[in-house]
Amino acid sequence: MQKVLIAGATGSLGRYVVQEFKKHGFWVRVLARDAARLENLSESVDEIFTGEVTNTNSLSGVCKDIDIVFSSIGITKQKDNLTYMDVDYQGNMNLMEEAKKEGISKFIYVSVFNAKKMKNLKGIQAKARFEEGLIKSGLDYSIVYPNGFFSDMLDYLQMAKKGRGYVFGSGEFRINPIHGEDLAEVCVNAANDEEREINVGGPDILTHNNILAIAFDSVGKTTKISKIPIWVKNLIVGILKIFTSVKIYGPIEFFMTVLAIDMVAPTYGKHHLKDFFLENKEA
Ligand SMILES: NC(=O)c1ccc[n+]([C@@H]2O[C@H](COP(=O)([O-])OP(=O)(O)OC[C@H]3O[C@@H](n4cnc5c(N)ncnc54)[C@H](OP(=O)(O)O)[C@@H]3O)[C@@H](O)[C@H]2O)c1
């Protein structure tokens, strides 16, 4: 039986990945800094290792007897005082060093679709630096580059509930967001796949206007969309960069950037945004 270590199990993607590895017959160890955040996963988890990727001492032995290491560790919404370089880069490097020590057979890392085109963004720079380290490590690896997650599209549902949606430019930039369950399948398949760079998005390519129309339809309201010129977005990001720290502007800059370019990845999966919005419209 193959043994996997999952880092990031408490996150929106990691939860699906834990269940998917278990479904494929893996023995599952998860790394968590707060085991209480693993609620509802107990049936899929064989062992919990309590540790913190930013503290090397706490990681000793985390990869012992492990075949595959999976990491979706990264800062998405800032909750503490750590930087992207502390977590996305150094935290994952610390984990990778443990993996090397134990001679694991493969490291699977989750980055961001189009990362190579967004190297000016702080969050992406830290990820890219880790990717370089992983590639040079001598370990076998796969890097998954996913498009936006369905869970992040809930902001559109919230706008629809409030009666007005906002898009950048004409709203015709395209994206194919992916459900965590579909993305988890891709990540688990990577364990026994030779592909090293896996770009992936969901099955439906939608404009931001389309996404808002689906959101309004899901809550039974008439679609109302306001269009924000791209220069306003650039101005907001520019001002935030002058007056706030990367902790504040980093995530905002990232989301504003991906909303104002085409993000079309190879399509995969069976989940559709309309169903996801209907399931979550009361949340
Ligand atoms: N969301 C998207 O649309 C999207 C799209 C493409 C790629 N991605 C990338 O995919 C990865 C996973 O995304 P996600 O939505 O699953 O993120 P998430 O829900 O924020 O989960 C992130 C995971 O990283 C851990 N983490 C964060 N800061 C940490 C720290 N200081 N020390 C230890 N662990 C820490 C979290 O642990 P705790 O629970 O303990 O905080 C959690 O398990 C991220 O790198 C993200 O950039 C996301």
The ligand as a Tripos MOL2 file, in Angstrom:
@<TRIPOS>MOLECULE
LIG
   48    52     1     0     0
SMALL
NO_CHARGES

@<TRIPOS>ATOM
      1 N1         -8.1280   29.3880   -4.2370 N.am      1 LIG1
      2 C1         -7.8620   29.4430   -5.5420 C.2       1 LIG1
      3 O1         -8.7060   29.8860   -6.3730 O.2       1 LIG1
      4 C2         -6.5670   28.9480   -6.0450 C.ar      1 LIG1
      5 C3         -6.3910   28.8110   -7.4020 C.ar      1 LIG1
      6 C4         -5.1960   28.3060   -7.8740 C.ar      1 LIG1
      7 C5         -4.1930   27.9520   -6.9900 C.ar      1 LIG1
      8 N2         -4.3830   28.1260   -5.6560 N.ar      1 LIG1
      9 C6         -3.2730   27.7480   -4.7550 C.3       1 LIG1
     10 O2         -3.5520   26.4630   -4.2560 O.3       1 LIG1
     11 C7         -3.0520   26.3380   -2.9190 C.3       1 LIG1
     12 C8         -4.1700   25.8500   -1.9940 C.3       1 LIG1
     13 O3         -5.2700   26.7410   -2.0760 O.3       1 LIG1
     14 P1         -6.4790   26.6370   -1.0300 P.3       1 LIG1
     15 O4         -7.6010   27.4450   -1.5910 O.co2     1 LIG1
     16 O5         -6.6940   25.2110   -0.6390 O.co2     1 LIG1
     17 O6         -5.8390   27.4600    0.1750 O.3       1 LIG1
     18 P2         -6.3490   27.5320    1.7000 P.3       1 LIG1
     19 O7         -7.7440   27.0620    1.8140 O.co2     1 LIG1
     20 O8         -6.0190   28.8980    2.1950 O.co2     1 LIG1
     21 O9         -5.3960   26.4620    2.4250 O.3       1 LIG1
     22 C9         -4.0300   26.7140    2.5480 C.3       1 LIG1
     23 C10        -3.3650   25.6380    3.3760 C.3       1 LIG1
     24 O10        -2.0630   26.1320    3.6830 O.3       1 LIG1
     25 C11        -1.9090   26.1330    5.1050 C.3       1 LIG1
     26 N3         -1.1680   27.3150    5.5670 N.ar      1 LIG1
     27 C12        -1.3880   28.6030    5.2650 C.ar      1 LIG1
     28 N4         -0.5480   29.3880    5.9580 N.ar      1 LIG1
     29 C13         0.2070   28.5470    6.7300 C.ar      1 LIG1
     30 C14         1.2560   28.7240    7.6650 C.ar      1 LIG1
     31 N5          1.6880   29.9350    7.9900 N.pl3     1 LIG1
     32 N6          1.7730   27.6340    8.2620 N.ar      1 LIG1
     33 C15         1.3250   26.4130    7.9620 C.ar      1 LIG1
     34 N7          0.3390   26.1660    7.0780 N.ar      1 LIG1
     35 C16        -0.2080   27.2250    6.4770 C.ar      1 LIG1
     36 C17        -3.3090   26.2080    5.6850 C.3       1 LIG1
     37 O11        -3.2670   25.6970    7.0180 O.3       1 LIG1
     38 P3         -4.1930   26.3110    8.1860 P.3       1 LIG1
     39 O12        -5.5580   25.7080    7.9750 O.co2     1 LIG1
     40 O13        -3.5410   25.8670    9.4300 O.co2     1 LIG1
     41 O14        -4.1950   27.8100    7.9930 O.co2     1 LIG1
     42 C18        -4.0820   25.3430    4.6880 C.3       1 LIG1
     43 O15        -3.9710   23.9890    5.0150 O.3       1 LIG1
     44 C19        -2.5130   27.7310   -2.5240 C.3       1 LIG1
     45 O16        -1.1210   27.7680   -2.6750 O.3       1 LIG1
     46 C20        -3.1720   28.6580   -3.5340 C.3       1 LIG1
     47 O17        -2.3890   29.7930   -3.8100 O.3       1 LIG1
     48 C21        -5.5500   28.5870   -5.1600 C.ar      1 LIG1
@<TRIPOS>BOND
     1     1     2 1
     2     2     3 2
     3     2     4 1
     4     4     5 ar
     5     4    48 ar
     6     5     6 ar
     7     6     7 ar
     8     7     8 ar
     9     8     9 1
    10     8    48 ar
    11     9    10 1
    12     9    46 1
    13    10    11 1
    14    11    12 1
    15    11    44 1
    16    12    13 1
    17    13    14 1
    18    14    15 2
    19    14    16 1
    20    14    17 1
    21    17    18 1
    22    18    19 2
    23    18    20 1
    24    18    21 1
    25    21    22 1
    26    22    23 1
    27    23    24 1
    28    23    42 1
    29    24    25 1
    30    25    26 1
    31    25    36 1
    32    26    27 ar
    33    26    35 ar
    34    27    28 ar
    35    28    29 ar
    36    29    30 ar
    37    29    35 ar
    38    30    31 1
    39    30    32 ar
    40    32    33 ar
    41    33    34 ar
    42    34    35 ar
    43    36    37 1
    44    36    42 1
    45    37    38 1
    46    38    39 2
    47    38    40 1
    48    38    41 1
    49    42    43 1
    50    44    45 1
    51    44    46 1
    52    46    47 1
@<TRIPOS>SUBSTRUCTURE
     1 LIG1         1 GROUP 0 **** ****
